[in-house]
């Protein structure tokens, strides 16, 4: 199959039209006709080779929703015509302990949709049937793409931490990830405290469902909730005063990061020891949990706040993201 796509040929390059052949369909693979594809900051990082693993030319795009148009003879539970989503992962080995235990996203042999292969900034994309997540009836496909990466990235920690509806919780950084975390946690039943350095976003953040917005540049405001939060989710990728946030945790509170902070996190041991507090992190989530999340979204009408661009305006969309203007996720319409 011939695929028309948009690719970058070197670090920092603009995306240009690119055509390639998919090759023979594997027995457990499906081909998906892309209807919408979200743009994630990880796409920008891969284009710029920030993580040192990009192979050029690269076709980014890993927040994909569309229709199955071909299926190998060993594909299970998916058929031609099904509406599905494909996120950061496009395959896993299906035989290791992690896969057999239901943690496919932790498989050491997993395949990332845009690492060493071509992604969803294209008219077609291919993946293993297990990662082609069936979309529930009634879902808004025009807004569903970011749920396949950003959404499950912030939904998984809620499950891992055992967050309860009576808990007071915090979200650091109210951008593409953080705004979805607020929506999930509000519908979970929590009291949600948002930490933001942008005063202009305050009313928007409250409208998303936050009960209070703390100025993350104000030590006094942070100190005002000392010892109160059962769970904090960090979505930022910059170094912060981590110990001041740990001080806002209640005893046995959990601090969880999904933000890819590249520098070592300076945390004093006594910030954890005295209150039996813990620090953790996670990637996305399993196919089963992703399906659960999508059902939760449809039940409660939870969607990311998106801006839509046509595919032919892809470089305008990337520039919009890179300049920090996205409010709050960007979706490309094919």
C-alpha positions in Angstrom: 0.0 0.0 0.0 1.3 3.5 -0.9 1.0 6.0 1.9 1.0 9.7 1.6 2.4 11.4 4.7 4.3 14.3 6.1 7.9 13.8 7.2 10.9 15.7 8.6 14.3 14.9 7.1 16.5 16.3 9.8 16.4 17.7 13.3 14.2 20.9 13.5 13.1 20.5 9.9 9.7 21.5 8.5 7.4 18.6 7.6 7.2 18.0 3.9 5.0 15.7 1.8 6.5 12.2 1.7 5.3 9.0 0.1 6.3 5.4 1.1 5.2 1.8 0.7 3.9 0.0 3.7 4.8 -3.5 2.4 3.0 -6.7 3.0 0.5 -6.8 5.9 1.5 -9.1 8.8 -0.8 -11.8 10.0 -1.6 -9.9 13.2 -1.5 -6.4 11.9 -4.2 -4.0 10.8 -4.1 -1.0 8.5 -6.0 2.1 9.7 -7.3 4.9 7.5 -6.5 8.0 9.5 -9.4 10.4 10.2 -7.8 12.6 12.8 -4.4 12.7 14.5 -3.5 14.7 17.5 -0.2 16.6 17.8 1.7 15.8 21.0 4.8 17.6 22.3 6.5 14.2 22.0 6.1 14.6 18.2 8.1 17.8 18.4 10.7 16.1 20.6 11.1 13.3 18.1 11.4 15.7 15.1 14.1 17.6 17.0 15.8 14.3 18.1 15.7 15.5 21.7 15.8 12.0 23.0 18.6 10.7 20.7 16.5 7.9 19.1 15.0 9.5 16.0 15.5 7.9 12.6 15.0 10.2 9.5 12.9 10.7 7.6 10.4 10.6 10.4 6.6 10.6 10.0 5.4 11.7 13.5 1.8 11.3 14.8 0.7 8.9 17.6 -2.7 10.1 18.6 -4.6 8.4 15.8 -8.3 7.6 15.3 -9.7 6.1 12.1 -11.2 3.1 10.4 -9.7 -0.4 9.9 -9.3 -1.0 6.2 -7.2 -4.2 6.2 -6.7 -7.0 8.7 -4.3 -10.0 8.8 -5.6 -13.5 9.0 -4.6 -13.9 12.7 -6.2 -10.6 13.9 -8.5 -11.0 16.8 -11.5 -8.9 18.0 -11.0 -6.3 15.2 -12.6 -6.4 11.7 -12.5 -4.2 8.7 -14.8 -1.2 9.2 -14.2 -0.9 12.9 -13.4 2.5 14.3 -10.2 2.4 16.4 -7.6 4.5 18.1 -3.8 4.0 18.0 -1.5 5.7 20.5 2.2 5.8 21.4 2.5 2.0 21.3 1.7 0.1 18.1 2.8 -3.4 19.2 4.1 -5.5 22.1 5.5 -9.1 22.2 2.3 -10.7 23.6 4.4 -13.4 25.4 6.6 -11.9 28.1 5.5 -11.7 31.8 4.4 -8.1 31.5 2.2 -8.7 28.5 0.7 -11.9 30.0 0.1 -9.9 33.2 -1.9 -7.3 31.3 0.8 -4.6 31.4 1.6 -4.5 27.7 2.8 -0.9 27.9 5.7 -2.2 30.1 6.8 -4.8 27.6 10.6 -4.6 27.0 10.0 -5.4 23.3 7.2 -3.0 22.7 7.0 -1.0 19.4 6.4 2.7 19.5 4.3 4.2 16.7 6.9 6.8 15.7 10.2 5.2 16.8 11.9 3.4 14.0 8.7 3.4 11.9 6.2 5.8 10.4 3.3 7.3 12.4 -0.1 9.0 11.8 0.7 12.2 10.0 -0.4 10.3 7.0 -3.5 8.9 5.3 -2.8 5.3 6.6 -0.9 3.8 9.6 -0.3 0.2 10.6 -0.2 -1.5 14.0 -0.7 -4.8 15.9 -4.4 -5.6 16.5 -4.0 -5.5 20.3 -3.1 -1.8 20.3 -5.8 -0.8 17.8 -8.3 0.2 20.6 -12.0 -0.1 19.6 -13.7 3.2 20.0 -17.0 3.1 22.0 -20.2 4.1 20.4 -21.0 7.8 20.6 -17.4 9.0 21.0 -16.6 12.3 19.3 -13.8 11.2 16.9 -12.7 14.8 16.2 -11.6 15.1 19.9 -10.7 11.5 20.7 -7.1 11.4 19.3 -5.4 13.1 22.3 -7.0 10.6 24.6 -4.8 7.8 23.1 -1.6 9.4 24.4 -2.1 12.4 26.7 -5.4 11.1 28.1 -4.2 7.6 29.1 -0.9 9.1 30.4 -2.8 11.0 33.1 -5.6 8.4 33.6 -3.2 5.6 34.4 -1.7 7.3 37.5 -5.2 7.8 39.0 -5.6 4.0 39.0 -2.0 3.2 40.0 -2.2 5.6 43.1 -5.6 4.2 44.1 -7.1 7.7 44.2 -10.5 7.9 46.0 -13.4 10.2 45.3 -13.0 11.8 48.7 -9.4 12.7 48.2 -7.9 16.2 47.8 -5.5 16.0 44.9 -3.1 18.3 43.0 -2.1 18.8 39.4 1.1 20.6 38.5 1.2 22.3 35.0 -2.1 23.0 33.3 -1.3 22.4 29.7 -2.0 19.6 27.2 -1.7 16.9 29.9 -2.7 18.8 33.0 -6.1 20.1 31.7 -7.1 16.5 31.0 -6.0 15.4 34.4 -8.3 18.0 36.0 -11.3 16.8 34.0 -10.7 13.2 34.9 -10.1 13.9 38.6 -13.2 16.2 38.9 -15.4 13.5 37.5 -13.7 11.0 39.8 -15.2 13.0 42.6 -12.0 14.6 44.0 -11.3 18.1 45.3 -8.8 19.3 42.6 -6.1 21.9 43.3 -4.3 23.2 40.2 -0.8 24.6 40.3 -0.1 27.0 37.5 2.4 29.8 36.9 0.1 31.5 34.4 -2.4 33.9 36.1 -4.2 34.4 32.8 -5.3 30.8 32.7 -7.0 30.9 36.2 -10.6 31.2 35.0 -10.1 28.7 32.3 -8.7 26.3 34.8 -11.6 26.8 37.2 -14.0 26.2 34.3 -12.3 22.9 33.6 -13.3 21.7 37.1 -10.5 22.8 39.4 -11.7 23.9 42.9 -8.7 26.1 43.5 -5.8 27.5 41.5 -2.5 27.9 43.3 0.2 30.3 41.9 3.2 27.9 41.6 5.5 31.0 41.8 4.2 31.9 45.3 5.8 29.9 48.2 3.1 31.4 50.5 0.3 30.0 48.4 1.9 26.6 48.2 2.5 26.6 52.0 -1.1 27.4 52.6 -2.1 23.8 51.7 0.7 22.1 53.6 -0.1 18.5 54.5 -3.4 18.4 52.7 -3.1 16.5 49.4 -3.3 12.7 49.0 -2.0 12.7 45.5 -0.1 15.1 43.2 0.3 14.6 39.5 3.2 16.5 37.8 2.8 17.0 34.1 5.6 19.5 33.6 9.0 18.7 32.0 11.0 21.3 33.9 12.8 21.2 37.2 10.8 22.6 40.2 11.3 22.9 43.9 10.1 19.3 44.4 10.4 19.4 48.2 7.9 22.2 48.5 5.3 20.1 46.7 6.1 17.1 48.8 5.3 19.2 51.8 1.8 19.7 50.5 1.2 15.9 50.7 -0.7 14.4 53.6 0.9 11.4 55.4 1.2 8.4 53.0 0.6 10.8 50.1 1.8 10.0 46.6 3.7 12.3 44.2 3.6 10.9 40.6 5.3 12.4 37.6 4.4 11.9 33.9 6.4 15.0 32.8 9.7 14.0 31.2 12.0 16.0 33.4 15.4 15.5 31.9 17.4 16.6 34.9 17.7 14.6 38.1 15.0 15.4 40.6 16.5 16.8 43.8 14.4 15.3 46.6 15.5 15.2 50.2 15.1 11.8 51.8 13.4 13.3 54.9 10.7 14.8 52.7 9.6 11.2 52.1 10.6 9.4 55.3 8.7 11.4 57.9 5.3 11.0 56.3 5.8 7.7 54.5 5.4 9.5 51.3 6.3 8.1 47.9 7.5 9.3 44.4 6.6 7.4 41.3 6.2 7.7 37.5 4.6 5.9 34.6 4.3 5.8 30.8 0.9 5.4 29.2 -1.3 2.4 30.1 -2.4 -1.0 28.8 -4.8 -1.5 26.0 -7.5 -2.7 28.5 -7.1 0.4 30.6 -7.2 2.6 27.5 -10.5 1.1 26.6 -11.8 1.6 30.1 -10.7 5.3 29.9 -12.5 5.8 26.6 -15.7 4.4 28.1 -15.3 6.7 31.1 -14.9 9.6 28.8 -18.1 8.8 26.8 -20.1 8.2 30.0 -19.1 11.6 31.5 -18.6 13.5 28.2 -14.9 14.2 29.0 -12.8 15.4 26.1 -9.6 17.4 25.7 -10.0 21.1 24.8 -8.8 21.1 21.2 -7.9 23.3 18.3 -8.3 21.7 14.8 -6.1 22.2 11.8 -6.4 20.6 8.4 -3.4 18.3 7.5 -2.2 20.7 4.8 -1.6 23.3 7.6 0.5 20.9 9.6 3.6 23.2 9.9 1.4 26.0 11.1 0.0 23.6 13.7 3.5 22.6 14.8 4.6 26.2 15.1 1.5 26.9 17.2 2.5 24.1 19.6 6.2 25.1 19.7 5.3 28.7 20.5 3.3 27.5 23.5 0.0 28.8 22.0 -2.0 25.6 22.0 -5.1 25.7 24.1 -4.9 22.9 25.0 -4.4 20.1 22.4 -4.1 20.3 18.6 -5.8 17.8 16.3 -5.2 17.4 12.6 -8.2 16.6 10.4 -7.4 14.3 7.4 
